[in-house]
Every structure is written in C-alpha cells, then in structure tokens.
Amino acid sequence: MRGARTMAVAVRHPEEQIIVKKTPLNEALYRGPISRIPFLRGLIMLWDALGLGMKALMMSADVATEEEEVSLSGPAAWGTVAVSVIIAMSLFMALPSFLAGLAAPYLPAEWIVSLLEGIVRLFLIVGYIWAIGYIPDIQRVFAYHGAEHKTIHAYEAGMELTVEEVRRFSTAHTRCGTAFLLTLVVLTTLIFAPFKPPSLMWRIASRIILLPVISGISYEFIRLTGRLADRDWMQVIIAPNLALQRLTTRQPDDSMLEVAIQALKAVLADEKSLVSETPE
C-alpha cells in the first residue's frame, strides 16, 4: 500500500504471522513541485512505482526464503527487471508495430493501420494476462490484488477495516494499473492514427520513443477517471477498464484480506503520526 508519505508492505511469513515493513517515499517526487506538473509527474511516479513494486517483491521473496538464508535482492534482481522490461517492450510495443507495418502497403488509410496495430497490441496484452492467470502462483498474486482493491474501497467508503467489512466490496477499482494498460493501448492507437511514418523502422521507433509521453497522458486520464468516477457518463467510459480487471483480480480469502488490511493500517498510522508531529 502506498500513501502520500509512506509505502507499507505486508507479507505473511511461512509460520503464518504477518510481517510489515514501511519505506518513506521520495518527498521531492510525491510532495515537491514536480508532483504538481501534469504529465511529467505521471512519468516520474510510474517509474518510481516500478522501483517500489520491485522492492516489495524482493522483500516478499526474502521473507519466503528466510529459513534458507537466500536473498533474492541486489544486482541479479534488477538485472532480471531490465531483461523483463526489454522483453515487454519488444512483445507489446515493437511487435504490433512491426506486424501492422508489414500490412500497411495493403491498407487504404493510415488510421486503419493504427487500428490494426492497436487491436494486435490489445490482443497480445489481454492474451498474456489471460494465459498467466492459469498459473497457480499468479492466481494467488491476482487474489492479493483483489484484496488490495477491496481494502481501499472499504477505506474510501469510511468503513471499519475488518475482514467482515472489507470482504463485501468489489475487486475492481478505477485507479488500477490494469486500467492504465488499457488506456495506454487506446491512446497509442488514437495519437498515432493521423501520422504515416516514412518507414517500418520509424513506425517501431516512434512507438518506443514516445511511450513516456503517452504514459504521462494515460496517468492524467486515470487520475481524472478517479475523480469523476461517480458520474454516469464516466461510468460508461471506464466500464472496459473495470471489465479487464476481471482478468487481473481474483476473490481473495480472509487470510489475504488480513494482509491487505495490515498494510493499509501501517500506512495510515504512519501518516497520521507525521501529521500530528507537524507544528501548527
């Protein structure tokens, strides 16, 4: 769970107790001037979120292997992340552009080429998420994802953070990273539709080079949908994003809800103490 000043990671130890660790967030990024610059703040915060996510995963892995005295942190872990990012960029950005570029000479308009590229990209992303959803370990990850959303919903509704209260909320949330992925695909298609690149290589390069720009726009859109989620017309717009979360979330069991609740309580407790220490 990430708050305004702190990130808290809760992990269930193999011996069943819940271990919570807190990490202060970068003040310059989250509360400094850069946090108020539209588009740029999204890009920087998304990059920071990737690092925080990796720290959380490494902590979870270290707790799981504690008895074996094996650490999965360090250069090897970040090297794995780098390779993973390269593979993801190649599969979900470069490959759809390459395939659409091959078909471009046979299609009457550039917007049709961009539409084909978007369809291929969406098919690859959704197909990948659907496929890994059959892996038992990933199913548990998706269930914890659902627990996170349920807990946030309960907190935002002003409910007591207990398993009984949290359990009844939805596993879908408007500010989910899954929604960001779908938004990114749609915006990429719309932004590039009017432009005809001079070559296949330029088509692929433009998608990769401008990915940070489109990511920043997507971030702002997700912020907007979160603020206006109660409007009827916005509900129509975000319906596909919420529907896609059926692939990335599962119904959690009570033990998973307990972990999510402990993580959120740690963030809330830490941030309340920081506020109380602030001079009037």
ROLO-995401 format. One record per residue: residue number from 0; residue in one letter; x negated, y negated, z negated of N, C-alpha, C, O in turn. Coordinates in steps of 0.001 Angstrom, whole numbers. Each point is the difference from the previous one (the first is absolute). Example, Ala and Ser with C-alpha at 12.3 -4.5 7.8 and 13.67 -1.06 7.14 Angstrom:
! residues 2
  num  residu   n_east  n_north     n_up  ca_east  ca_north    ca_up   c_east  c_north     c_up   o_east  o_north     o_up
    0       A   -13190     5690    -7800      890     -1190        0     -900    -1200        0    -1036       19     -665
    1       S     1386    -1069     1385     -820     -1190      -60      770    -1090     -730     -509    -1108     -169
//
This chain:
! residues 280
  num  residu   n_east  n_north     n_up  ca_east  ca_north    ca_up   c_east  c_north     c_up   o_east  o_north     o_up
    0       M     -841     1185        0      841     -1185        0     -883    -1245        0     -989      -77     -728
    1       R     1368     -902     1565     -780     -1228       92      872    -1180     -394     1091     -184      540
    2       G    -1573     -610    -1479      713     -1190     -416     -648    -1242      573     -634       60     1054
    3       A      785    -1185    -1734     -596     -1243      458    -1454     -125     -430     -791     -678      656
    4       R      433     1344    -1776    -1353      -117     -534     -700     1342     -186    -1225       55     -112
    5       T     1995     1018       80     -559      1292     -376      547     1118      873     1153      -36      429
    6       M    -1997     1030     -172      467      1246      584     -171     1091    -1042    -1043       91     -648
    7       A     2070      736      488      -66      1115     -940      212     1305      751      890      107      843
    8       V    -1713      876    -1156      106      1331      607      307      998    -1116     -738       92     -981
    9       A     1814      641     1140      362      1041     -967     -172     1358      666      490      218     1108
   10       V    -1170      677    -1765     -290      1329      533      316     1043    -1062     -375     -153    -1162
   11       R     1066     1210     1567      259      1084     -949    -1184      956      -13     -345      602     1017
   12       H     -265     -476    -2179    -1144       895     -186      451     1447      117     1153      310     -301
   13       P    -2048      592      736      375      1424       56      549      547    -1316      747      978       -1
   14       E    -1116    -1609    -1127      533       429    -1298     1306     -707     -359      475       91    -1132
   15       E      105     -801     2115     1344      -587      -68       76    -1421     -561     1013     -663      222
   16       Q    -2010      165     -927      110     -1365     -489     -185     -981     1160     -656      311      994
   17       I     1245    -1494    -1138      -91     -1025     1041    -1127     -964     -345      -12     -592    -1079
   18       I     -924      438     1990    -1138      -897     -180      255    -1259      829      322       87     1185
   19       V     -468    -1254    -1810      245     -1273      670    -1278     -828      -16     -631     -168    -1044
   20       K      259     -342     2204    -1151      -898      105      437    -1267      724      751       48      974
   21       K    -1243    -1193    -1478      381     -1286      579    -1221     -686      608    -1116      106     -507
   22       T     1366     -813     1608    -1051      -725      702      475    -1421      263     1078     -181      567
   23       P    -1846     -839     -961      417     -1380      304      -92     -270     1497     -917      473      671
   24       L     1861    -1224     -163        4      -334     1420     -884    -1214      256     -277     -787     -905
   25       N     -155      655     2139     -838     -1125      404      820    -1289      -99      941     -208      766
   26       E    -1306     -647    -1712      788     -1216     -245       24     -912     1208     1025     -622      281
   27       A    -2131      527      439      -54      -882     1170      972      455     1088      583     -824      703
   28       L     -414     2141     -570      882       528     1042     1466     -103     -387      836     -360      829
   29       Y     -521      669    -2069     1398       134     -403      595    -1253     -624     1222     -143      -34
   30       R    -2070     -783     -468      540     -1208     -619     -724    -1262      452      324    -1096     -458
   31       G    -1284     1236     1336     -732     -1159      487      667     -622     1224     1084      421      401
   32       P    -1729    -1419      188      573      -705     1166      293      937     1171      957     -217      742
   33       I    -1773     1255     -574      181       881     1139     1315      766      -65      539      407     1029
   34       S      -21     -211    -2252     1261       728     -158     1199     -808      474     1114      517       79
   35       R    -1351    -1799      238     1088      -858      463     -107     -346     1471      767     -820      505
   36       I    -1711     1438      185     -162      -252     1437      698     1108      782     -489     1130       17
   37       P     1607    -1419      624      715      1048      745     -885      664     1045     -899     -626      561
   38       F     1165     1893     -310     -687       832      981    -1406      406     -464     -330     1186        3
   39       L     -498    -2159     -401    -1330       348     -473       78      792    -1295     -752      956     -184
   40       R     1654    -1340     -721      129       702    -1275      400     1453      215     -450      885     -728
   41       G     1287     -640     1715      432      1377      267    -1153      883      399     -140     1116     -501
   42       L     -691    -1612     1404    -1137       783      479     -952      331    -1133     -433     1145     -134
   43       I      103    -2135     -682     -958       199    -1082      579      912    -1076     -697      876     -512
   44       M     1972    -1078      165      614       825    -1033      173     1439      457     -114      927     -803
   45       L      389     -735     2082      124      1366      517    -1343      722      -69      -63     1181     -342
   46       W     -995    -1893      665    -1335       601      -87     -342      329    -1454     -554     1058     -297
   47       D      897    -1986     -602     -254       252    -1418      845     1170     -498     -456      801     -815
   48       A     1689     -706     1310      876      1098     -404     -580     1345      423      150      996     -707
   49       L     -814     -971     1865     -649      1235      436    -1079      415     -994     -112     1175     -351
   50       G     -682    -2146     -100    -1030       301     -989      583      450    -1318     -497      947     -610
   51       L     1562    -1625      156      642       392    -1255      606     1395      101      -58      785     -946
   52       G      637     -489     2101      570      1328      197    -1058     1085      -56      225     1070     -566
   53       M    -1372    -1346     1151    -1080       977      -33     -523      192    -1427     -312     1121     -402
   54       K      217    -2214     -360     -426       130    -1397      977      871     -785     -401      818     -827
   55       A     1691    -1011     1101     1018       797     -687     -129     1475      355      101      869     -867
   56       L     -325     -594     2151     -151      1389      435    -1243      638     -610       35     1156     -422
   57       M    -1123    -1903      376    -1231       537     -569      150      254    -1494     -515      988     -524
   58       M     1227    -1889     -160      235       212    -1423      829     1256     -218     -301      803     -883
   59       S     1340     -634     1684      850      1180     -108     -801     1269      228      158      986     -720
   60       A    -1031    -1019     1741     -821      1170      298     -980      294    -1129     -239     1160     -337
   61       D     -331    -2224     -250     -953       194    -1091      673      593    -1232     -582      839     -687
   62       V     1819    -1278      406      732       566    -1134      303     1476      262     -111      830     -903
   63       A      489     -509     2124      337      1382      341    -1202      931     -102      150     1179     -320
   64       T    -1354    -1710      595    -1206       838      -13     -864     -253    -1228    -1169      385      -26
   65       E     1729    -1022     -978     -777      -388    -1183     -691     1183     -657    -1158     -104     -404
   66       E     1847     1209      294     -575      1161     -664    -1137      617      810     -855      696     -546
   67       E      854     -958     1853    -1045       551      865    -1192     -932      115    -1009      339      620
   68       E     1133    -1533    -1230    -1069     -1006       28     -404     -329     1435    -1183      -52      335
   69       V     2183     -165      493     -219      -373     1397      598    -1372      216     1154     -235     -357
   70       S    -1921     -678      937      513     -1328      322      176     -127     1499     -904      311      775
   71       L     2073     -771     -379      293      -168     1423      -88    -1462      419      475     -371     1073
   72       S    -1083     -461    -1920     -156     -1409      325    -1352     -232      670     -798      924      158
   73       G      554    -2197      238    -1304      -355      531      -43      -89     1512     1041      -23      656
   74       P    -2263      -27      -93     -175      -177     1446      695     1071      841      528     -303     1070
   75       A     -524     1533    -1536      645      1057      769     1483     -271      166      569      226     1068
   76       A       55     -716    -2143     1432      -304       58      272    -1132      977      909       91      825
   77       W    -1699    -1162     -915      225     -1130      899     -381      339     1436      580     -537      944
   78       G    -1546     1421     -779     -308       468     1346     1172      751      603      294     -126     1188
   79       T      374      912    -2029     1190       716      451     1095     -974      413      699      220      989
   80       V     -556    -1304    -1759      996     -1020      327     -311     -633     1351      892     -185      827
   81       A    -2166     -148     -608     -398      -625     1262      317      901     1187      528     -458     1014
   82       V     -851     1730    -1144      294       948     1078     1503      104      216      464       70     1138
   83       S      293      -58    -2224     1453        97       97      591    -1205      721      908      144      820
   84       V    -1427    -1343    -1128      484     -1211      657     -298       50     1495      842     -369      819
   85       I    -2027      821     -470     -371       101     1425      920      974      731      456     -279     1108
   86       I     -189     1420    -1733      887       988      614     1406     -569      158      636      185     1038
   87       A     -149     -882    -2077     1342      -584       57       94    -1058     1093      987      -45      734
   88       M    -2003     -805     -620       -6     -1020     1045       -3      636     1382      681     -468      912
   89       S    -1445     1527     -768      -86       669     1298     1315      672      371      451      -82     1143
   90       L      162      751    -2126     1213       770      276     1227     -881      164      801      210      912
   91       F     -647    -1210    -1805     1249      -755      -20      -63    -1339      730     1044     -585      289
   92       M    -2235       87       13     -113     -1256      743     -570      218     1399      612     -398      991
   93       A    -1778     1026     -911     -664       137     1294      701     1005      922      193     -279     1184
   94       L      187     1439    -1713      593      1041      843     1304     -445      666      136      195     1207
   95       P      839     -787    -1928     1216      -464      692     -293    -1040     1079      627        4     1060
   96       S    -1594     -908    -1337     -372     -1000     1003     -610      661     1228      274     -391     1135
   97       F    -1095     1386    -1376     -641       718     1105     1037      715      873      -53      -88     1227
   98       L      985      790    -1854     1015       731      744      918     -944      769      340      259     1155
   99       A       62    -1364    -1806      851      -973      687     -747     -665     1151      584     -289     1044
  100       G    -1882       49    -1243     -809      -594     1062      -99      892     1218      -19     -483     1132
  101       L      -46     1784    -1363      -39       933     1125     1296      -41      807        0      191     1216
  102       A     1102     -445    -1920     1302       -31      681      316    -1365      604      922     -114      807
  103       A    -1673     -926    -1187      305     -1364      414      133     -191     1513      915     -700      434
  104       P    -1791     1294      389      124      -211     1457     1311      520      585      392     -402     1095
  105       Y      272     1275    -1803     1220       622      525     1269     -618     -584     1105      437      323
  106       L    -1253    -1450    -1179     1152      -633     -631      177    -1418      535     -992     -679      266
  107       P     2244      210     -101      249     -1266      698     -311    -1265     -797     -207    -1053      603
  108       A      165     1119    -1948     -202     -1212     -790     -837      306    -1226        6     1116     -520
  109       E     -737    -2147       65     -883       186    -1149      786      287    -1271     -472      747     -857
  110       W     1665    -1328      717      762       242    -1220      408     1471     -112      149      526    -1103
  111       I       31      129     2246      320      1434      -27    -1218      803     -459      123      982     -732
  112       V    -1301    -1424     1179    -1238       661     -433     -166     -146    -1516     -334      962     -693
  113       S      571    -2182      188     -112      -237    -1446     1044      803     -768     -275      512    -1085
  114       L     1473     -407     1652     1044       788     -646     -406     1467      -72      184      655    -1026
  115       L     -739     -143     2129     -479      1386       13    -1106      195    -1031      -28     1008     -705
  116       E     -873    -1967      622    -1083        76     -979      554       27    -1420     -465      770     -841
  117       G     1465    -1618      579      604       -29    -1322      705     1304     -349      -67      466    -1137
  118       I      741      116     2117      698      1270     -229    -1001     1113     -314      208      800     -912
  119       V    -1296     -763     1682    -1032      1014     -246     -618     -193    -1379     -214      970     -728
  120       R      -73    -2221      365     -606      -294    -1312      948      407    -1124     -420      611     -983
  121       L     1686     -948     1128      984       349    -1023      152     1514     -113      102      540    -1102
  122       F      -87      138     2241      114      1457        2    -1180      635     -721      181      947     -765
  123       L    -1388    -1458      998    -1189       551     -642       32     -224    -1515     -310      909     -771
  124       I      686    -2121      346       16      -318    -1432     1070      826     -716     -269      636    -1019
  125       V     1481     -656     1568     1090       746     -632     -285     1500       24      243      704     -980
  126       G     -763     -225     2113     -320      1423      106    -1069      424     -995       74     1081     -585
  127       Y    -1066    -1939      400    -1070       303     -955      555       70    -1423     -285      939     -743
  128       I     1090    -1958      370      575       -18    -1351      905     1208     -213      -29      630    -1057
  129       W      829     -313     2068      910      1149      -98     -791     1300     -168      378      861     -794
  130       A    -1471     -724     1539     -780      1238      -48     -687      193    -1346       50     1087     -576
  131       I     -695    -2148       72     -713       162    -1271      981      163    -1155     -380      459    -1077
  132       G     1639     -831     1294     1002       157    -1036      286     1449     -352      657      278    -1003
  133       Y    -1147      651     1823      179      1423     -282    -1130      571     -852       75     1145     -445
  134       I    -1122    -1940      215    -1115       445     -836      404     -157    -1468      384    -1096     -406
  135       P     -459     2147     -392      469       -82    -1399     -610    -1146     -795      713     -697     -722
  136       D    -2024      491      844     -633     -1082     -758      523    -1368      437      182     -887     -833
  137       I       60      712     2130      531     -1268      498     1441     -180     -451      434    -1124     -250
  138       Q      307     2211      144     1365       -88     -522        1     -556    -1418      886     -773     -364
  139       R    -1873     1163     -437     -116      -543    -1364     -364    -1488       50      516     -794     -787
  140       V    -1400      422     1705     -346     -1412      159     1246     -811      358      233    -1071     -561
  141       F      555     1584     1488     1214      -704      410     1014      -61    -1146      755     -967     -104
  142       A     -733     1982     -748      905       -24    -1156     -446    -1071     -999      834     -705     -570
  143       Y    -2142      585      359     -499     -1078     -861      307    -1373      624      272     -967     -711
  144       H     -321      898     2030      369     -1223      712     1458     -353     -315      323    -1159     -259
  145       G      545     2162      283     1389      -217     -358      161     -439    -1438      844     -844     -302
  146       A    -1648     1408     -596       46      -391    -1416     -400    -1461     -173      591     -724     -801
  147       E    -1585      306     1546     -430     -1404      -44     1158     -925      388      282     -977     -694
  148       H      381     1292     1801     1097      -844      465     1157      -34     -990      557    -1064     -268
  149       K     -196     2211     -270     1084        56     -973     -310     -872    -1221      871     -709     -504
  150       T    -2107      768       43     -397      -759    -1182       51    -1499      259      463     -767     -844
  151       I     -942      353     2017       42     -1413      361     1448     -480      112      342    -1084     -473
  152       H      501     1901     1103     1419      -352      100      610     -220    -1390      716     -977     -220
  153       A     -999     1880     -701      555      -108    -1354     -477    -1278     -685      783     -698     -644
  154       Y    -2073      399      788     -542     -1213     -612      652    -1246      600      398     -906     -732
  155       E     -287      859     2063      586     -1165      660     1485     -155     -337      538    -1105       56
  156       A      118     2205     -404     1414       -49     -398      172     -341    -1471     1127     -136     -478
  157       G    -2240       -5     -249       64      -352    -1406      371     1159     -905      448     -210    -1127
  158       M     -632     1436     1610      357      1174     -784    -1150      409     -923    -1156     -359      220
  159       E     1502     1107    -1239    -1021       535     -899     -824     1039      761      543      805      756
  160       L    -1855     -835     -967     -877       912      731      -75     1351     -705     -972      317     -686
  161       T     2017      456      875       61      1368     -499      268      928     1168      506     -430     1037
  162       V     -839     1685    -1199      213       968     1077     1469       50      394      323       74     1186
  163       E      561     -112    -2164     1436        89      273      484    -1158      849      813      192      904
  164       E    -1304    -1403    -1183      424     -1173      764     -660      -38     1371      661     -282      999
  165       V    -1949      562     -946     -752       -90     1249      476     1043     1010       23     -261     1203
  166       R      352     1431    -1689      350      1116      866     1105     -341     1001       -1      527     1112
  167       R      932    -1389    -1479     1180      -213      835     -202    -1009     1132      921     -250      778
  168       F    -2111     -324     -684     -243      -990     1054     -522      659     1282     -375     1172       13
  169       S      366    -1969     1064     -382       501     1322    -1513      173      118     -772     -663     -692
  170       T      367     1562     1578    -1426       183      286     -479     -934     1113    -1189       -7      322
  171       A     2081     -771      264     -378      -932     1076     -106    -1414     -556      786     -405     -857
  172       H    -1773     -340     1358     -192     -1376     -456     -422     -863     1176     -756      440      866
  173       T     1255    -1682     -839     -237      -876     1144    -1467     -379      171     -434     -260     1122
  174       R     -338      222    -2204    -1394      -436      101     -976     1172      121    -1178     -135     -331
  175       C     1653     1251      793     -832      1202      103     -996     -106     1156      261     -667     1000
  176       G    -1396     1331    -1154     -988        36     1069      500      701     1249     -466     -292     1101
  177       T     1409     1213    -1256      595       665     1159      715    -1026      868      -80       51     1227
  178       A      784     -987    -1870      671     -1067      733    -1023     -848      750      258     -459     1113
  179       F    -1412      257    -1726    -1052      -767      658     -456      687     1286     -223     -667     1011
  180       L       82     1989    -1038     -444       733     1191      973     -170     1162     -409     -279     1127
  181       L     1702      449    -1412      992      -133     1060       50    -1430      526      124     -217     1205
  182       T     -221     -745    -2097      -23     -1403      414    -1195     -285      883      112     -721      991
  183       L    -1254     1283    -1344    -1222      -180      786      178      534     1419     -416     -646      962
  184       V     1026     1813     -829      215       602     1322      916     -884      843     -286     -256     1170
  185       V     1380     -205    -1758      971      -809      748     -612    -1334      418      157     -425     1145
  186       L     -853     -236    -2069     -600     -1295      329    -1101      138     1040     -142     -864      864
  187       T     -631     1929     -933    -1029       227     1013      624       95     1382     -519     -561      965
  188       T     1631     1270     -875      695       150     1282      510    -1346      504     -173     -325     1174
  189       L      798     -455    -2045      582     -1281      406    -1064    -1028      373      151     -730      979
  190       I    -1221      676    -1761    -1029     -1020      237     -746      234     1308     -312     -955      711
  191       F       24     2205     -388     -784       283     1187      842      151     1267     -555       53     1098
  192       A     1877       16    -1224      864       244     1154     -182    -1008     1148       -4      414     1160
  193       P     -145    -1724    -1437      -96      -961     1119    -1360      -26      698     -120     -569     1085
  194       F     -897     1170    -1683    -1358      -153      520     -475     1252      736      152     1122     -483
  195       K     -722    -1341     1649     -547      1110      782    -1519      -45      -66     -611     -895      585
  196       P      -12     1834    -1278    -1466         1     -109     -644      305     1349      570      729      811
  197       P    -1767    -1292     -568     -655       205     1303     -502     1424      229     -230      394     1144
  198       S       57      377    -2205     -510      1362      171      478      873    -1157      521     -492    -1001
  199       L     -711     1787     1164      384       945    -1038     -816     -228    -1271      537       81    -1105
  200       M    -1828     -364     1255     -848      -230    -1161      434    -1251     -765      -33      -18    -1231
  201       W      439    -1023     1954      486     -1210     -652     1296      280     -753      235     -565    -1068
  202       R      602     1433     1624     1246       350     -674     -303      636    -1365      584     -375    -1016
  203       I    -1495     1331     1016     -345       690    -1245     -686     -952     -976      327      -24    -1187
  204       A    -1288     -765     1697     -756      -911     -859      896    -1064     -620     -170     -343    -1170
  205       S     1120     -184     1938      876     -1053     -517      841      501    -1158      241     -737     -956
  206       R      209     1984     1030      814       551    -1083     -810      123    -1281      507     -270    -1089
  207       I    -1749      671     1217     -846       180    -1185     -461    -1341     -559       30     -214    -1212
  208       I     -457     -688     2095     -523     -1294     -443     1079     -836     -681     -263     -670     -999
  209       L     1483      713     1548     1083      -827     -545      804      704    -1086      993     -546     -481
  210       L    -1403     1749       89      699       713    -1057       51     -799    -1302     1047      -19     -647
  211       P    -2145     -646      230       85      -812    -1223     1048    -1104       93      687     -283     -982
  212       V     -557     -342     2147      982     -1069      179     1416      547     -142      835     -582     -693
  213       I     -573     1709     1357     1332       599      -57      281      518    -1408     1141      -42     -459
  214       S    -2167      526     -224      173       454    -1379      420    -1153     -904      860      168     -865
  215       G    -1468    -1346     1064      366     -1167     -784     1443     -416      235      706     -365     -940
  216       I     -267      418     2193     1386      -332      328      950     1022     -629     1044     -361     -543
  217       S    -1416     1625      622      838      1063     -569      143     -171    -1504     1082      205     -550
  218       Y    -2164     -577     -113       37      -212    -1451     1000    -1092     -365      779      158     -940
  219       E     -802    -1267     1683      931     -1094     -277     1443      437      239      905     -402     -732
  220       F     -693     1223     1756     1352       484      274      501      868    -1147     1157     -113     -403
  221       I    -2024      982     -130      394       856    -1114      328     -846    -1235      947      309     -724
  222       R    -1715    -1365      478      298      -912    -1111     1369     -638      184      772     -132     -949
  223       L     -482     -264     2192     1281      -632      297     1161      967     -219     1023     -370     -577
  224       T    -1185     1605     1039     1082       972     -180      245      281    -1479     1137      233     -412
  225       G    -2208     -255     -389      168       217    -1431      807    -1109     -653      822      260     -879
  226       R    -1054    -1513     1310      720     -1130     -587     1463      -50      438      863     -460     -748
  227       L     -593      935     1960     1354      -121      555      707     1345      112      962      138      755
  228       A    -1434      840    -1496      526      1358      139     1472      113     -361      668      943      424
  229       D     -150    -1894    -1203     1402        81     -409      961     -572     1043     1216       96     -166
  230       R    -1743     -687     1234      858      -545     1058      470     1123      929     -755      928      289
  231       D     1989    -1016      169      553      1055      850     -770      137     1308     -279     1116      439
  232       W      -68    -2243      191     -702        67     1282    -1413      562     -164     -518      658      902
  233       M     -105     -921    -2059    -1327       554     -242       72     1500     -242     -925      732      354
  234       Q     2010     -274     -950      181      1435     -214      -10      751     1321     -508     1118       82
  235       V     1068    -1733      952        0       623     1334    -1420       70      553     -390     1007      591
  236       I     -384    -2078     -783    -1362       -55      534     -916     1016     -674     -821      638      659
  237       I      965     -491    -1974     -920       871     -733      474     1448      -57     -697      856     -547
  238       A     1865     -572     1102      521      1374      -49     -984     1020      577     -193     1046     -621
  239       P     -450    -1295     1790     -975       978      504    -1179      209     -943     -487     1121     -148
  240       N       20    -2208     -499    -1106       125     -954      377      897    -1171     -787      848     -420
  241       L     1989    -1038     -101      452       812    -1128      212     1451      435     -275      931     -757
  242       A      764     -750     1979      238      1357      493    -1315      768      152      -60     1194     -292
  243       L     -991    -1878      749    -1287       656      185     -586      480    -1328     -784      949      -25
  244       Q     1158    -1595    -1070     -513       399    -1305      521     1358     -446     -500      569     -971
  245       R     1492      -49     1666      443      1357     -304    -1110     1008      292      -21     1097     -558
  246       L     -905    -1486     1444    -1127       884      302    -1139     -154     -997     -747      950     -234
  247       T      603    -2137     -358    -1165      -255     -859      323       52    -1491     -885     -202     -831
  248       T     2125      466      490      359       163    -1408      760     1309     -186      615      519      932
  249       R     -670       -3    -2144      779      1171     -396      620     -302    -1362     -448     -907     -701
  250       Q     1461     1654      334      567      -155    -1331     -998      532    -1036     -365     1175       47
  251       P      -75    -2018     -973     -983       434    -1005      663      753    -1147     1195     -155     -253
  252       D    -1981      966     -433      511       620    -1219     -257     -944    -1174     -646    -1036      157
  253       D     1153     1400    -1324      -95      -891    -1163    -1442     -264     -423     -318    -1087     -481
  254       S     -556     2081      660    -1404      -200     -391     -662    -1063      878     -863     -744     -466
  255       M     1264      676     1725     -541     -1021      901      531    -1380     -362     -730     -990       52
  256       L     2000      932     -417      575     -1272     -443     -708     -508    -1245     -216    -1204     -137
  257       E     -145     2093     -765     -722      -394    -1210    -1322     -662      348     -379     -992     -623
  258       V     -324     1527     1607    -1284      -568      410      197    -1386      593     -734     -929     -339
  259       A     1723      780     1226      257     -1300      616      397    -1037    -1040     -433    -1150       70
  260       I     1243     1546    -1021      440      -911    -1058    -1185     -463     -847      -96    -1178     -344
  261       Q     -801     2098        9    -1173      -368     -802     -886     -985      743     -546     -920     -609
  262       A      397     1099     1910     -818      -921      787      611    -1396        0     -709     -987     -198
  263       L     2023      896      420      646     -1310       21      -28     -656    -1374     -235    -1203     -106
  264       K      472     1974     -938      -42      -563    -1360    -1386     -547     -319     -123    -1018     -681
  265       A     -915     1683     1164    -1366      -480     -253     -228    -1352      669     -608     -896     -586
  266       V     1100      754     1822     -130     -1275      709      770    -1092     -734     -521    -1094     -216
  267       L     1750     1388     -163      838     -1001     -665     -591     -423    -1342       -5    -1185     -334
  268       A     -486     2142     -424     -582      -310    -1304    -1236     -872      145     -191     -947     -763
  269       D     -641     1265     1735    -1236      -744      209      302    -1421      450     -638     -944     -466
  270       E     1588      781     1351      296     -1326      518      750     -846    -1018     -176    -1218      -32
  271       K     1005     1834     -796      656      -761    -1069    -1010     -502    -1013      140    -1107     -520
  272       S    -1167     1916      231    -1020      -431     -957     -816    -1143      571     -409     -891     -744
  273       L      159      894     2056     -739     -1088      622      799    -1291      -38     -554    -1081     -204
  274       V     1873     1202      403      854     -1189      -38       43     -569    -1407      -46    -1217     -179
  275       S      135     2099     -836       88      -467    -1389    -1287     -666     -460       15     -834     -906
  276       E    -1137     1205     1535    -1281      -587     -373     -260    -1328      714     -959     -696     -334
  277       T     1784      339     1298     -209     -1228      753      426    -1202     -844     1126      -24     -496
  278       P    -1992     -970      320      355     -1177     -810     1173     -749      620      139      -37     1222
  279       E      710     -562    -2065     1140      -765      499     -465    -1375      461      811     -804      458
//
